[in-house]
Amino acid sequence: MSFDLPLLALLAPGVGAVLLGLAWLARRRRIRVADGWSPELGQAARRRARYAPLAVALTGALATVGAAGPRWGSAEVETETRALNLVVAIDISRSMLAEDVKPSRLEHAIRESRRLLQDARGDRIALLAFAGRSYILTPLTLDQGAVLLQLDALDPDVASEGGTELGSVIRQGAELLDAASEGGARAMVLFTDGEGHDSLGSTLEAARALRGAGVTLIVVGTGGDRPTRIPIRDPSGALLEYKKDQAGADVMTARRDDVLRAIADASEGCWCRGSCPTRPA
């Protein structure tokens, strides 16, 4: 049994005791008054309502318990989970090694992804990495530790193919979200500098399909908008050289705002530079 007002229920015995005392005093006074008129009236007063004080006390105590709102039994309550199904996709192509944001575009995206995961506790998270193709590092899961472990291991060497296929990662993210067994809002956060090597038309088609599936796409542009070189470093972090093309010239890279904006518009989502929202709605 439970009570709406448990404190009031605890006071019930005290209320009963007070009423018992008051009723007993009232009865004693009535007997004294009756004795003052005649002994016969006094005897009659003693015989009548002998248990009245006890009845008043019990009535007061039960009324107090009733006012406390007693509840017993069980009830079935149907609840609906509103946990978010979220896919985080990170570009790991060589251009993400550019250091126009510190320490690099890739490290900046990883740092922002960690911040996003902290704000998405209790949500189901999947992690994708992509370059020339898209890789599922973790399916949708509540185990944020597993996602963080894969985040820390991200490196361009994970990708077996070079380049950047933006359309393929959007399609794979949509497939993961479509296969989600539990309900809730669905969203995808895409970290990239926008330098795609597939056709923009196929990427926009994938973004429009995402919109049709009811998935919110948030595109986070990583890097600066001015051309910069791509450093190649050894495991200790020492600079070896800058990435060069087949002609021996330095490869230059810059954030493609026009591509990022077009993808966001096609999906009716949003895009931002550098930092992602605290939690997709």
N, C-alpha and C positions, 0 to 999 in steps of 0.2 A: 504494500500500500504506500502511496505517496500523497503529499499534500501540496496544494497551491501556496498555502501560507503555513509552513511548518512551525514557525515561531508561535503562531496563534494556537496551534494544536498542543504545543508544550505548555501553554498557559491554562489549558482546560482544567487540569486538577486543581490549580490554584483558584480558578473562578468558582469551581464546585465547592471548595472549602470555605471561601468567603460567603457564598450564598447559604451554606449550611449554618454557619455561625450567625448570620443575620436572621435567618428563619427561626433558629432556636431561641434567640433573644426575643424575637417578636412573640413567640409562643409563650415564653416565660412571662412577658409583660401582660399578655392577655389573661393568663391564669391568675396573676396577682390582682388584676382589676376585677376578675370574676369572684375571687375570694373576698374582696372588699364588699361585694354586694351580699353574698351569703355563702356558707360552706357548701351548700348543694350546688350552686352555680360553679364554684371552684372545682368540685369533683367532676362535673359534667365537662368543664373545659379541659381537664386533664385526660378524660377518656377520648375526646374528639380530636381528630387530626394529629394522632400520636406520631405518625410517620410523615407528616407534611414537610418538616425541614429536610429530611432525606430526599423526598421527591423533588423539592425545589432545587436542591444541590445537584441531583442527577440530571434534571432538565437543563440547568444552566451549563453543566459540563458538556452534555451532548450537543447543545446548541452551539457552544464554542467550537467543538470538533467539526460540526457541520459547516460553520462559517470558515473554517480553515481549508475547505475544499478537498475532502478526501477523494482519492482516485485509486482504483484497483483494476485488475484485469490487464489485457494486452491489446494493442492496436497495431495494425499494419499501415505503415506510411510508405508510399511509393515516391522515391526520389529519382531525379534525373541528373547524371553527371554532366558538367559543363566544361570538363577538361579540354584543353586545346590540343589538337593534333598539329604538330609543327615540324616542318622539314627545314633544316638549315643546310644550304648548299654553298660550298666555298671553292672558288677558283684556285687551282694549284698549278696553273700554267707558269712557264718561266717568266712571263712579264710581271707576275706577282712578286718576284724577287726585287723589283725596283724599289729604291729607297727614298722616293720622293715623299713618303710618309714614314716616320720612324717607328720601329727599326726597319720595317719593310712593309710592303702592301700586305703580304701574306700574314706576317706576325700581327699587323694591325687588325686584319679580319678575324684572326684567331682570338685576339683579346676582346674584340667586340662580341664575338660569339659566346665567349665565356660569360660576359656581362649579361647577355640575353638569357642564357641558361639559368643564371641566378634569379632572374625575374620571372622565370617560367617554371618554378618548382610546382610539382604536382601535374604538370602537363606531359603528354607523350611526345618525345623528341626523336627525330631521325636525322642522321648526318650523312650528307653526300659530299664527295670531292669530285671535281671534274677538271679535265683538260681536253685532250683529244677525244675522250669518252668520259662517261659518268660512272662513278663507283659508289656502291652502297657500303658505307662503313659501319653504320648501325641502322637496323630497322626502327620503326616507331617503338619506343620503350620508355618506361618510367625510371630506368636505371641511368641517372645522370652521370654517375661515376664512369660507366662504360663510354658514354659520349665524350666526356672530358678526356678520357684516356686516348681515344682516337684523335681528338683535337690536338693534343700535345704531340702526336706523331706525324702530323701533316707535313708533307714535304713534296716538292715537284717530282722527286724521284719515285714517289708512289705511283705516278701515272706511267703507264706503259706506252702511251701515245702522246705526242706533242700536239700543240695547237689548243684551241678553245672552242668547244661545241656547246653553245648556250642553249640551243633548242633541245638537245638530247637530255640535258640535266633537268630542264623544265618538264619534259615529258616523263622522265623517270620519277621526279618528285610527285607529279600528278598521279602516277600509278601507285606509289606508296600510300598516298592519302586516300585514293579510291578504295584500296584494299583494307583500310582501317576497319577493324571489327567493332569498335566502340564509337559512339557518337561524339558530338562536340564540334566547335568551330574548327575550320581547317585553314592553315596558312603556310606560306613558304617564304623564307628569307634567303635572298640570293646575294652573296658577296662576290663582286667581280669588278674588274676595271673596264669591262665592256668591250674588250678587244676580241671579238668572236671571229672564228675562221670558217664557220658555216654561213650559209646565206641568211641575211637578215629576214627574208620572207618566211623561211621555215621557223625561225625563232619567234617571229610575231604570230605565226599560226599556232605554235605551241602555247604562247601566252594567252591568245584568245580562247583556246580550249580550256585553259586553266580557269579563266573567267566563267566559261559556260558550266564548269563543274562546281562553281561556288567556292573556289579557293581564293583567298586573298594573297596577292603577291607583293612582297616588299623588296625592292631592288636597292642594294646598298653599294654605291659607287666608291671604289677603293683606289687611292692614288691621287696624284695631281693632274691638272689638265694641261700641263706643259710637257713637251717631250723630254724624256730622260733616258739614260743608259741603264742596262741591266747588268749588275755586277755578278760575277761568279766567284764564290769564296770556297776555301777549303773547310774541312770540319772544324778547325779551330777559329774560323771567322776571318782569316787573313784573305785579303783581296788577291785573286789570281789574275783575273782579266775581266774585260767586259764582253758580253755576248756579241758576236759578229755574224753577219749574213754570209752567204756564199762568196760574195765579192770581197770580203774582208772588212767591210764598213761596220761601224757600231750600229747595232739594232736599237732603235729609239721607240719608246712606248709612252703613251699618255692615256689618261682616263677618257673614255668616249661617252660624254654626256648625251650626245644625240642618240646613241644606241640605247643607253639606259633609259632615257625618257620615252623612247618609242616602245620599248618592252613594257614599261609600267603603264603607258597609255593603252596598249593593246589589251592588257589584262584588267584594265580599270583599277589597278592597284596604286602604289605610290613608290617614289624613289627618293633617296636622300644621299648626301655626300658624307662619307667618312664614318658616321655613327648610325646605328639602327635605333628604332623606337624601343622603349623599355619592354613592351610586351605587345605583340600583334593583337588587335581586337577582333 
